[in-house]
């Protein structure tokens, strides 16, 4: 394992699921880690498990002032940031397109896209001005960043937009030694995806169970992306349950 003892990382949505698994993998690799999320009690649990190098900070990524406070704290405590895993996200109950409430749409866009933008922008600014200059941003996309599920228009739109955000940061970040990549994940066995193993809508609107896989493999993939030198970048990686209906979906 490549040890990253001199590197500072931030994980958003660190209190559960993919964020928790990735946080523990990064902590195990020696990163000094800032754990961000809305629920402080969950962050403290992850910090206890991750060890002394973990610092929990409560923050709602949809709130610009809270994001500023979060990054000010990172600057004050560590003086730099080497890695952002832009992971915080949310989903919504499957809803036919014509029935999606505007409030549900805004909630998905606010968290999955605007929250990711605010954190990426704050990280980018730090990386741009710190010395040595540069760093890495890894955005958590989704299988839905490429292909939709039925009745998930808001989630799908937010994740398609993440791909555009990743490409834009990647392009502009070259001038500042900032690498940006995206991991698209399909059917991890986490609470957010618990319904998938029981039955989820298919392209023909039938309901079928789908296979899932252990979230530890996502953590290993993110750790690989994070451990590369800045002259190398995984632009896009897809990690998914082998037999899920992704290739050929629809």
Protein Blocks (a to p, Z undefined) as FASTA:
>chain_A
ZZffkbccddehklgcjlmmmmmmmmmnopacddddfblklmmmmmmmnojkbccddddf
klmklmmmmmmmmmmmnopafbdcdfbccddddddfklmcfklmmmmmmmmmmmmmmmmm
mmmmmmmmmccedddddddfbfklmbccehilmmmmmmmmmmmmmmmmmmmmmmnopacd
ddddehiacfklmmmmnopcdfkopacddddddfklmmmmmmmmmmpcfkbccfbacddd
fkbcfehpZZ
